[in-house]
Amino acid sequence: MSNFRTTKIYGINICLDDNVYEPAEDSEMLLSIIKVNNGEKVIEIGSGSGILSVLAARMKGIVSAVDINPYASLVTLCTAKLNNVDINIVNCDMLECFRDIHWDVAIFNPPYLPVEEYNSWIEYSWSGGKIGSEVLVRFLNKIQAKRVYTIYSSLDNEEIILRNIKKRGFIVSKKVEKVIGFEELIALELYDKSCTSRARRRI
């Protein structure tokens, strides 16, 4: 941990590194809506500093934190140790290191700027592709989870995002919006419609 700076953000001690995205308003919005029940299997894609994974672990989730950026994986490990929580940390591209796993909760603060900049590891944290939504759409088409927490920007193609949410059978159960400068951020809680339907039938 001595190689990283440390600070406290939104009530959580975290490690920081120049090669890793630092928590900002998008992280705060997701922190405000994430709910994890005791024993639920959780995956965070793009863990960055690890702040969202730590929150999920504090809520007694069984957490796996994935990031394509090797520096981010080390920083997440540092943050987990700072907060005395157990997190399974994987340096990998999205879900490529997992085989057909169904999660209870999936968390993804995706790169959502409409740019393609991949000259350094940190640029992966904001490069969402030509229209800003490519990485999020890829995630939505791969993830298998009962609940999903994610976020996107008004700079993205909202129509494509919402179309893919619907196509995958998710329903928007919570929506938080915040205007920041020239853009609006939209944080979502999504439920798998099929899981909701099965639960209702059991009642």
BAKE-873738 format. One record per residue: residue in one letter; y, z, x of N, C-alpha, C in turn; residue number from 1. Coordinates in pm, 1 decimal. Example, Ala and Ser with C-alpha at 12.3 -4.5 7.8 and 13.67 -1.06 7.14 Angstrom:
REM residues 2
PT  resn       n.y       n.z       n.x      ca.y      ca.z      ca.x       c.y       c.z       c.x  resi
PT     A    -569.0     780.0    1319.0    -450.0     780.0    1230.0    -330.0     780.0    1320.0     1
PT     S    -225.0     708.0    1285.0    -106.0     714.0    1367.0       3.0     787.0    1290.0     2
This chain:
REM residues 203
PT  resn       n.y       n.z       n.x      ca.y      ca.z      ca.x       c.y       c.z       c.x  resi
PT     M    -120.9       0.0      81.9       0.0       0.0       0.0     126.0       0.0      85.4     1
PT     S     111.7      31.7     214.1     228.1      40.8     301.3     294.7     -94.2     324.4     2
PT     N     222.4    -204.2     297.1     278.8    -337.4     318.3     369.7    -381.3     204.2     3
PT     F     369.4    -307.2      93.4     444.5    -347.2     -24.2     554.6    -247.2     -56.9     4
PT     R     660.5    -296.8    -117.2     762.8    -209.1    -171.8     710.4    -148.4    -301.5     5
PT     T     759.4     -33.9    -337.7     719.0      28.1    -464.0     842.7      67.9    -543.3     6
PT     T     828.4      65.8    -673.8     936.4     107.0    -762.8     875.7     147.0    -896.7     7
PT     K     956.9     193.3    -986.6     912.3     230.0   -1120.7     988.5     145.7   -1221.3     8
PT     I     915.5      70.0   -1301.3     976.3     -17.9   -1400.7     911.2       9.0   -1535.7     9
PT     Y     993.0      28.3   -1638.2     943.4      52.6   -1773.2     842.6     167.4   -1775.3    10
PT     G     866.7     268.2   -1690.1     783.2     387.1   -1690.0     653.0     374.8   -1613.5    11
PT     I     631.7     263.0   -1542.5     507.6     241.9   -1468.3     540.7     217.2   -1321.0    12
PT     N     472.6     288.1   -1233.2     489.7     266.3   -1089.5     423.1     135.2   -1050.8    13
PT     I     495.2      50.2    -979.4     438.0     -79.2    -940.1     468.3    -110.1    -794.7    14
PT     C     386.4    -198.3    -738.4     410.5    -251.7    -604.9     478.8    -387.2    -617.6    15
PT     L     557.7    -422.2    -518.2     633.9    -547.3    -519.5     614.9    -621.3    -388.1    16
PT     D     620.5    -753.6    -396.3     612.0    -838.8    -278.1     693.4    -964.6    -305.1    17
PT     D     753.8   -1020.8    -202.1     839.1   -1138.5    -219.5     761.7   -1260.5    -269.9    18
PT     N     630.2   -1261.2    -253.0     548.2   -1374.5    -296.8     496.2   -1360.5    -439.6    19
PT     V     539.9   -1253.7    -508.2     484.4   -1221.9    -640.4     597.8   -1200.7    -740.3    20
PT     Y     577.3   -1252.9    -861.5     676.3   -1240.7    -969.2     698.7   -1094.0   -1005.2    21
PT     E     823.8   -1054.8   -1011.7     856.9    -917.4   -1050.0     873.6    -906.5   -1201.1    22
PT     P     829.7    -796.0   -1260.5     844.0    -778.2   -1405.8     989.5    -794.8   -1449.6    23
PT     A    1006.3    -864.6   -1562.2    1140.3    -887.9   -1617.2    1133.5    -870.0   -1768.9    24
PT     E    1227.5    -932.4   -1839.7    1232.8    -912.9   -1984.4    1105.7    -958.3   -2054.7    25
PT     D    1042.0   -1064.7   -2004.9     919.1   -1111.6   -2069.6     809.1   -1006.6   -2058.5    26
PT     S     800.5    -941.3   -1942.6     702.8    -833.4   -1924.7     732.1    -718.1   -2019.8    27
PT     E     860.0    -683.6   -2032.4     898.3    -573.4   -2120.9     860.8    -603.5   -2265.8    28
PT     M     880.5    -728.8   -2308.6     846.9    -764.8   -2446.5     696.9    -752.3   -2471.6    29
PT     L     616.5    -794.9   -2375.5     471.7    -781.9   -2391.6     428.7    -635.9   -2387.2    30
PT     L     489.6    -557.2   -2300.1     458.7    -414.3   -2295.5     480.8    -347.6   -2431.9    31
PT     S     578.8    -397.3   -2506.0     614.9    -334.0   -2634.0     516.4    -365.3   -2746.6    32
PT     I     434.0    -468.4   -2731.6     344.9    -506.5   -2842.1     197.0    -493.6   -2809.8    33
PT     I     161.2    -478.3   -2684.0      19.4    -472.1   -2647.7     -45.1    -345.2   -2702.8    34
PT     K    -160.7    -362.8   -2766.5    -241.0    -250.3   -2815.2    -384.9    -271.2   -2769.9    35
PT     V    -440.6    -168.0   -2710.1    -579.1    -172.2   -2662.4    -648.7     -45.8   -2709.7    36
PT     N    -764.8     -62.0   -2768.1    -843.1      52.5   -2813.8    -939.5      97.9   -2705.1    37
PT     N    -978.4     222.5   -2713.9   -1069.0     281.5   -2615.5   -1196.1     198.1   -2600.6    38
PT     G   -1225.1     157.8   -2476.6   -1348.4      85.6   -2449.3   -1343.2     -64.4   -2471.4    39
PT     E   -1230.4    -116.4   -2515.7   -1221.8    -260.0   -2537.8   -1220.0    -335.2   -2404.7    40
PT     K   -1282.4    -452.0   -2405.8   -1291.4    -537.3   -2287.3   -1166.8    -625.4   -2282.9    41
PT     V   -1089.0    -611.5   -2175.8    -956.8    -674.4   -2165.5    -952.1    -764.5   -2043.1    42
PT     I    -890.7    -881.2   -2059.5    -860.3    -965.5   -1944.4    -711.7    -998.8   -1945.0    43
PT     E    -650.1    -985.8   -1826.9    -513.9   -1035.6   -1810.7    -517.7   -1153.2   -1715.0    44
PT     I    -462.9   -1264.5   -1759.0    -448.9   -1382.9   -1675.1    -307.9   -1382.6   -1617.2    45
PT     G    -297.2   -1409.4   -1487.1    -166.0   -1408.3   -1422.7    -111.9   -1267.5   -1412.3    46
PT     S    -186.8   -1179.3   -1347.2    -152.8   -1036.4   -1348.6     -25.5   -1003.3   -1272.6    47
PT     G      10.7   -1085.1   -1173.5     135.9   -1060.1   -1100.8     138.8    -922.3   -1038.0    48
PT     S     234.1    -840.6   -1078.0     248.1    -704.5   -1025.5     139.0    -611.3   -1075.4    49
PT     G      72.4    -649.3   -1184.1     -30.9    -564.1   -1242.7      18.7    -469.4   -1348.5    50
PT     I     145.7    -479.4   -1386.0     203.2    -381.9   -1478.2     136.9    -384.1   -1616.5    51
PT     L     102.1    -504.3   -1666.3      40.7    -512.3   -1798.1    -104.7    -466.3   -1793.7    52
PT     S    -173.0    -495.8   -1685.3    -311.2    -448.8   -1670.0    -316.5    -296.3   -1661.2    53
PT     V    -220.5    -237.0   -1592.3    -215.4     -91.1   -1583.3    -195.1     -30.3   -1721.5    54
PT     L    -105.5     -88.4   -1800.2     -85.6     -39.0   -1936.5    -216.9     -44.1   -2014.8    55
PT     A    -287.7    -157.0   -2006.7    -414.4    -171.2   -2078.8    -517.1     -69.6   -2030.6    56
PT     A    -520.3     -43.8   -1899.7    -613.5      55.9   -1845.6    -575.7     196.8   -1889.9    57
PT     R    -446.4     225.0   -1897.0    -401.7     355.7   -1946.6    -443.0     377.0   -2092.4    58
PT     M    -452.2     268.1   -2166.5    -496.1     275.2   -2305.5    -648.5     281.3   -2317.6    59
PT     K    -714.9     297.9   -2203.9    -860.8     314.3   -2195.3    -937.1     184.3   -2215.3    60
PT     G    -872.0      70.9   -2187.9    -943.8     -55.0   -2188.0   -1022.4     -73.7   -2059.3    61
PT     I   -1124.9    -158.6   -2065.8   -1200.8    -197.0   -1946.6   -1139.7    -329.3   -1901.0    62
PT     V   -1063.1    -325.7   -1793.1    -969.1    -433.4   -1762.3   -1011.9    -516.7   -1642.3    63
PT     S   -1002.1    -648.8   -1660.5   -1011.6    -743.7   -1550.2    -877.0    -812.8   -1536.6    64
PT     A    -825.9    -820.5   -1413.3    -695.2    -882.0   -1387.8    -714.7   -1001.6   -1295.2    65
PT     V    -668.1   -1118.2   -1341.1    -690.9   -1243.4   -1269.5    -557.4   -1306.2   -1231.0    66
PT     D    -549.9   -1356.9   -1108.7    -431.0   -1432.7   -1068.2    -471.8   -1536.6    -964.8    67
PT     I    -414.3   -1655.8    -974.6    -441.5   -1762.3    -877.7    -375.2   -1732.9    -743.7    68
PT     N    -270.6   -1650.9    -746.8    -192.4   -1615.7    -628.0    -260.9   -1500.2    -554.3    69
PT     P    -310.1   -1521.0    -431.7    -379.0   -1412.8    -360.8    -290.2   -1292.2    -333.5    70
PT     Y    -160.2   -1316.0    -315.7     -68.6   -1204.4    -296.6     -58.7   -1120.2    -423.7    71
PT     A     -61.0   -1186.0    -538.3     -55.3   -1113.8    -665.4    -179.1   -1026.5    -684.6    72
PT     S    -294.9   -1075.6    -645.9    -416.4    -995.1    -657.8    -406.4    -868.7    -571.9    73
PT     L    -350.4    -881.6    -452.1    -332.6    -764.8    -366.3    -229.6    -668.0    -423.6    74
PT     V    -122.6    -722.5    -479.9     -19.7    -637.0    -540.0     -74.4    -565.8    -664.2    75
PT     T    -154.2    -635.9    -744.3    -217.1    -571.8    -860.3    -306.8    -456.8    -816.1    76
PT     L    -383.2    -478.0    -709.1    -467.2    -371.6    -654.4    -383.2    -252.3    -611.2    77
PT     C    -273.0    -280.5    -544.2    -180.9    -175.2    -501.0    -127.0     -97.5    -620.9    78
PT     T     -85.5    -169.3    -724.6     -30.5    -105.4    -844.8    -136.4     -21.5    -915.2    79
PT     A    -259.0     -72.0    -920.7    -368.0       4.5    -982.7    -389.9     136.2    -908.3    80
PT     K    -389.2     130.6    -775.8    -407.8     251.9    -695.9    -292.4     349.9    -715.6    81
PT     L    -170.3     296.6    -724.4     -53.2     382.4    -746.8     -66.3     462.4    -875.5    82
PT     N    -130.1     400.4    -975.2    -139.9     462.5   -1107.9    -277.0     524.5   -1134.8    83
PT     N    -363.5     525.3   -1032.3    -495.9     587.8   -1044.1    -576.6     535.5   -1162.1    84
PT     V    -578.7     402.1   -1175.8    -659.1     340.2   -1280.7    -755.6     240.3   -1217.3    85
PT     D    -868.2     219.6   -1284.5    -968.5     124.4   -1236.7    -947.6     -10.7   -1303.6    86
PT     I    -930.7    -113.1   -1223.3    -913.0    -250.1   -1272.8    -999.1    -342.6   -1187.8    87
PT     N   -1073.9    -430.3   -1252.7   -1150.5    -532.3   -1182.2   -1056.4    -647.5   -1149.5    88
PT     I   -1028.6    -670.6   -1021.6    -926.8    -767.9    -980.0    -994.5    -891.1    -921.9    89
PT     V    -956.8   -1008.9    -974.5   -1019.1   -1134.5    -935.6    -910.6   -1234.7    -896.3    90
PT     N    -923.8   -1292.2    -776.8    -833.2   -1398.2    -732.1    -895.7   -1531.4    -771.5    91
PT     C    -840.3   -1592.0    -877.0    -907.0   -1707.8    -937.4    -807.3   -1785.6   -1022.6    92
PT     D    -838.7   -1909.8   -1050.3    -757.5   -1992.0   -1139.3    -800.3   -1968.3   -1283.8    93
PT     M    -720.2   -1893.8   -1354.4    -741.0   -1865.5   -1495.6    -881.1   -1809.7   -1522.0    94
PT     L    -964.0   -1882.0   -1598.8   -1095.2   -1831.0   -1637.0   -1209.0   -1898.1   -1560.9    95
PT     E   -1176.3   -1969.1   -1453.5   -1277.1   -2046.5   -1382.7   -1386.6   -1960.6   -1321.0    96
PT     C   -1358.8   -1833.4   -1295.2   -1458.2   -1744.3   -1233.3   -1542.0   -1667.8   -1335.6    97
PT     F   -1521.7   -1697.0   -1462.8   -1595.7   -1627.0   -1567.7   -1675.2   -1727.3   -1650.3    98
PT     R   -1793.6   -1687.9   -1692.9   -1879.6   -1776.9   -1770.2   -1887.3   -1732.2   -1915.3    99
PT     D   -1822.5   -1805.3   -2000.4   -1839.1   -1791.0   -2144.7   -1836.9   -1645.8   -2191.5   100
PT     I   -1735.1   -1570.3   -2147.7   -1723.4   -1429.4   -2186.3   -1630.8   -1417.0   -2306.4   101
PT     H   -1672.8   -1336.8   -2403.0   -1589.3   -1306.1   -2518.8   -1518.8   -1172.8   -2491.5   102
PT     W   -1388.5   -1173.5   -2499.3   -1308.3   -1055.1   -2471.4   -1258.2    -994.6   -2601.6   103
PT     D   -1233.0    -865.3   -2598.1   -1166.2    -802.5   -2712.6   -1017.2    -834.5   -2710.6   104
PT     V    -958.9    -828.6   -2591.6    -814.1    -849.9   -2576.6    -789.4    -940.9   -2456.3   105
PT     A    -701.3   -1038.4   -2474.1    -656.2   -1123.3   -2363.5    -504.0   -1116.0   -2355.3   106
PT     I    -453.4   -1103.4   -2233.8    -309.8   -1091.7   -2209.2    -268.9   -1201.9   -2112.0   107
PT     F    -161.7   -1272.3   -2145.1    -114.7   -1378.9   -2055.5      35.5   -1394.2   -2067.0   108
PT     N     104.3   -1358.1   -1958.4     247.0   -1388.2   -1945.8     254.3   -1516.2   -1862.6   109
PT     P     254.8   -1631.7   -1928.8     234.0   -1757.5   -1856.6     361.5   -1809.4   -1790.3   110
PT     P     345.7   -1901.1   -1696.0     462.2   -1976.5   -1649.3     509.1   -2066.5   -1763.2   111
PT     Y     636.3   -2058.6   -1798.5     680.3   -2132.8   -1917.1     805.3   -2218.1   -1893.3   112
PT     L     850.3   -2228.3   -1770.0     963.3   -2317.9   -1744.8     913.4   -2461.6   -1732.4   113
PT     P     988.2   -2558.7   -1786.1     945.7   -2699.6   -1780.5     969.1   -2761.6   -1643.2   114
PT     V     896.8   -2711.0   -1544.7     906.9   -2761.7   -1407.2     767.5   -2765.4   -1346.0   115
PT     E     752.9   -2845.1   -1239.3     628.2   -2850.5   -1163.3     662.1   -2827.0   -1017.1   116
PT     E     662.3   -2699.9    -977.9     697.3   -2659.9    -841.9     582.2   -2576.8    -785.1   117
PT     Y     513.8   -2632.0    -685.8     395.9   -2564.5    -632.0     397.9   -2562.3    -479.1   118
PT     N     515.4   -2545.4    -421.5     527.5   -2544.0    -276.0     501.5   -2405.6    -216.2   119
PT     S     506.5   -2302.9    -299.4     476.3   -2167.0    -254.8     403.5   -2095.1    -367.8   120
PT     W     335.2   -1985.2    -334.0     255.4   -1916.2    -435.5     340.3   -1865.0    -551.5   121
PT     I     458.1   -1814.3    -523.1     537.7   -1756.2    -631.7     580.8   -1861.8    -732.9   122
PT     E     590.8   -1987.9    -690.4     634.3   -2093.0    -782.4     532.2   -2117.0    -894.3   123
PT     Y     406.6   -2079.1    -870.0     306.9   -2088.3    -976.3     341.1   -1997.6   -1094.2   124
PT     S     421.1   -1894.0   -1068.5     450.7   -1796.7   -1173.3     554.0   -1846.1   -1273.6   125
PT     W     623.7   -1955.1   -1241.6     720.5   -2006.7   -1339.9     699.5   -2154.5   -1375.0   126
PT     S     612.8   -2224.6   -1304.5     594.9   -2368.3   -1329.3     497.2   -2392.3   -1444.4   127
PT     G     554.0   -2421.6   -1561.6     472.4   -2441.3   -1680.9     435.5   -2585.5   -1708.9   128
PT     G     470.6   -2676.8   -1617.3     441.6   -2818.7   -1638.8     563.3   -2892.5   -1691.1   129
PT     K     547.7   -3021.9   -1714.5     660.9   -3106.3   -1751.4     733.3   -3059.3   -1876.5   130
PT     I     657.9   -3011.5   -1974.9     723.3   -2966.5   -2098.9     716.5   -2814.9   -2115.1   131
PT     G     668.8   -2745.7   -2011.7     672.1   -2600.3   -2009.8     555.2   -2530.3   -2076.0   132
PT     S     478.3   -2602.1   -2156.7     372.5   -2536.5   -2234.4     231.6   -2572.0   -2188.6   133
PT     E     219.0   -2656.1   -2085.8      85.4   -2702.6   -2045.5      -8.7   -2589.3   -2005.7   134
PT     V      41.4   -2493.3   -1928.2     -45.0   -2385.4   -1880.9     -87.2   -2295.2   -1996.6   135
PT     L       5.4   -2263.9   -2086.1     -27.4   -2181.7   -2201.5    -127.9   -2251.4   -2292.2   136
PT     V    -110.5   -2379.8   -2314.0    -203.7   -2455.1   -2398.5    -342.7   -2457.5   -2335.4   137
PT     R    -348.0   -2474.2   -2204.0    -477.4   -2470.2   -2134.8    -546.3   -2336.0   -2156.8   138
PT     F    -470.4   -2228.4   -2146.9    -524.3   -2094.3   -2172.0    -576.6   -2081.2   -2315.2   139
PT     L    -496.2   -2124.0   -2411.7    -535.4   -2112.8   -2552.6    -664.3   -2189.4   -2580.8   140
PT     N    -683.2   -2301.5   -2513.0    -802.2   -2382.6   -2535.6    -927.3   -2328.3   -2466.9   141
PT     K    -908.9   -2232.0   -2375.9   -1022.3   -2176.3   -2303.1   -1060.1   -2034.6   -2346.9   142
PT     I    -961.4   -1956.3   -2384.8    -985.5   -1814.0   -2406.3   -1068.5   -1788.8   -2531.7   143
PT     Q   -1157.5   -1690.9   -2521.0   -1234.5   -1643.2   -2635.8   -1207.4   -1493.9   -2647.7   144
PT     A   -1123.8   -1457.2   -2744.1   -1082.3   -1317.6   -2757.6   -1048.5   -1287.1   -2902.8   145
PT     K   -1067.4   -1161.8   -2940.1   -1032.2   -1118.7   -3075.8    -881.0   -1110.9   -3093.3   146
PT     R    -812.4   -1061.7   -2987.2    -666.5   -1052.4   -2991.5    -608.8   -1110.2   -2863.1   147
PT     V    -495.4   -1174.4   -2876.5    -426.6   -1234.1   -2761.6    -280.6   -1190.6   -2764.2   148
PT     Y    -229.4   -1153.5   -2647.9     -87.4   -1122.5   -2633.1     -29.5   -1220.8   -2531.8   149
PT     T      70.6   -1296.1   -2575.6     129.2   -1395.2   -2486.5     275.6   -1418.0   -2522.7   150
PT     I     339.8   -1507.0   -2450.2     483.2   -1528.2   -2467.7     517.5   -1671.4   -2429.1   151
PT     Y     622.7   -1724.5   -2490.4     671.6   -1856.4   -2450.7     822.9   -1861.1   -2467.5   152
PT     S     882.1   -1970.5   -2423.9    1026.8   -1985.4   -2422.5    1070.7   -2094.1   -2520.4   153
PT     S    1194.1   -2081.9   -2566.9    1251.6   -2186.2   -2652.3    1269.1   -2316.8   -2576.2   154
PT     L    1257.6   -2312.8   -2444.0    1265.0   -2434.6   -2363.3    1135.6   -2514.8   -2372.2   155
PT     D    1029.2   -2450.7   -2420.8     898.7   -2515.8   -2431.0     889.7   -2599.2   -2558.0   156
PT     N     779.9   -2672.6   -2570.1     752.3   -2747.8   -2692.0     678.8   -2655.7   -2789.5   157
PT     E     755.5   -2589.5   -2875.8     698.5   -2490.5   -2967.0     597.6   -2553.3   -3062.8   158
PT     E     623.3   -2675.1   -3105.6     532.2   -2741.8   -3198.5     391.9   -2754.5   -3139.7   159
PT     I     383.5   -2792.3   -3013.4     253.1   -2806.3   -2948.0     184.6   -2670.7   -2935.2   160
PT     I     259.9   -2567.6   -2899.3     202.8   -2433.4   -2885.3     146.2   -2384.2   -3017.6   161
PT     L     225.0   -2393.8   -3123.7     180.3   -2344.8   -3254.3      63.4   -2426.8   -3308.1   162
PT     R      63.4   -2556.6   -3278.6     -47.8   -2641.9   -3321.2    -178.5   -2598.2   -3255.0   163
PT     N    -170.7   -2564.5   -3127.0    -291.1   -2522.0   -3055.9    -336.3   -2381.8   -3097.4   164
PT     I    -241.5   -2296.3   -3130.5    -277.3   -2164.3   -3184.8    -356.5   -2180.8   -3313.8   165
PT     K    -308.4   -2266.2   -3400.2    -376.0   -2290.8   -3527.2    -511.3   -2357.7   -3506.6   166
PT     K    -516.4   -2454.5   -3414.7    -640.4   -2527.4   -3388.2    -750.2   -2434.4   -3339.7   167
PT     R    -713.7   -2333.6   -3262.1    -812.6   -2239.8   -3209.9    -849.9   -2130.7   -3308.6   168
PT     G    -788.2   -2132.0   -3425.3    -823.3   -2034.6   -3528.0    -754.8   -1900.0   -3513.7   169
PT     F    -643.0   -1897.9   -3439.5    -565.6   -1774.8   -3427.1    -457.7   -1769.3   -3535.0   170
PT     I    -425.3   -1647.7   -3576.7    -311.8   -1626.9   -3665.9    -210.6   -1536.4   -3594.7   171
PT     V     -82.9   -1560.7   -3619.2      22.4   -1479.2   -3558.5      37.8   -1352.5   -3641.1   172
PT     S       4.1   -1238.9   -3580.0      12.2   -1111.5   -3651.5     137.2   -1032.5   -3616.1   173
PT     K     199.2   -1065.8   -3503.9     323.2    -998.9   -3464.5     404.9   -1095.3   -3379.4   174
PT     K     536.3   -1090.8   -3400.0     625.7   -1181.0   -3327.0     752.9   -1106.1   -3290.8   175
PT     V     788.1   -1108.8   -3162.5     909.6   -1043.1   -3113.7     993.1   -1148.0   -3042.0   176
PT     E    1121.0   -1156.5   -3076.2    1208.7   -1258.0   -3018.7    1327.4   -1192.0   -2949.4   177
PT     K    1371.3   -1251.8   -2839.2    1485.7   -1198.3   -2766.0    1560.5   -1311.7   -2698.5   178
PT     V    1690.4   -1318.4   -2720.5    1774.0   -1419.0   -2655.6    1818.1   -1366.7   -2520.1   179
PT     I    1792.0   -1446.6   -2417.9    1830.8   -1410.1   -2281.2    1902.6   -1529.5   -2220.3   180
PT     G    2033.6   -1519.0   -2209.0    2112.5   -1629.3   -2154.3    2102.2   -1753.3   -2240.0   181
PT     F    2050.4   -1860.8   -2181.7    2046.0   -1989.7   -2250.3    1912.9   -2015.4   -2320.0   182
PT     E    1824.8   -1916.7   -2322.7    1695.1   -1938.1   -2386.7    1656.8   -1819.3   -2473.3   183
PT     E    1559.0   -1841.6   -2557.7    1501.5   -1734.6   -2638.6    1354.9   -1718.9   -2598.8   184
PT     L    1311.8   -1595.0   -2579.2    1172.5   -1566.4   -2550.2    1103.0   -1518.9   -2677.0   185
PT     I     981.4   -1564.7   -2697.0     904.4   -1530.3   -2817.0     770.9   -1473.4   -2772.8   186
PT     A     750.5   -1343.7   -2797.0     624.3   -1277.3   -2763.8     538.4   -1270.5   -2889.4   187
PT     L     408.8   -1296.6   -2873.4     318.5   -1304.7   -2987.9     196.9   -1215.3   -2970.7   188
PT     E     154.5   -1158.5   -3081.7      21.0   -1100.2   -3093.5     -58.2   -1193.3   -3184.6   189
PT     L    -171.5   -1242.0   -3135.4    -254.7   -1334.4   -3210.9    -388.5   -1268.6   -3243.1   190
PT     Y    -438.4   -1294.7   -3363.2    -570.7   -1248.4   -3401.9    -660.7   -1367.6   -3425.4   191
PT     D    -785.0   -1354.8   -3382.0    -885.2   -1455.9   -3412.8    -917.7   -1446.0   -3561.7   192
PT     K    -886.8   -1550.6   -3633.2    -904.1   -1550.9   -3779.2   -1048.1   -1522.0   -3819.2   193
PT     S   -1145.3   -1574.0   -3743.2   -1285.9   -1554.8   -3778.3   -1325.8   -1408.3   -3767.3   194
PT     C   -1271.3   -1336.3   -3667.7   -1300.2   -1192.7   -3653.9   -1239.4   -1114.6   -3768.8   195
PT     T   -1116.6   -1152.0   -3808.7   -1050.4   -1086.7   -3921.1   -1129.1   -1107.6   -4049.0   196
PT     S   -1178.9   -1229.1   -4068.9   -1255.2   -1260.0   -4190.9   -1384.6   -1180.8   -4195.0   197
PT     R   -1453.8   -1169.4   -4080.3   -1578.6   -1093.7   -4076.8   -1554.1    -947.0   -4105.6   198
PT     A   -1443.7    -892.3   -4051.5   -1412.4    -752.6   -4074.9   -1385.6    -726.4   -4222.2   199
PT     R   -1313.9    -818.6   -4287.0   -1284.1    -801.2   -4429.8   -1411.7    -803.6   -4513.6   200
PT     R   -1506.0    -890.6   -4473.9   -1631.1    -901.4   -4550.3   -1714.9    -774.1   -4539.2   201
PT     R   -1698.5    -701.0   -4426.2   -1775.6    -577.8   -4407.7   -1718.7    -461.2   -4486.2   202
PT     I   -1591.0    -470.2   -4523.0   -1524.1    -358.3   -4593.8   -1575.9    -349.0   -4738.3   203
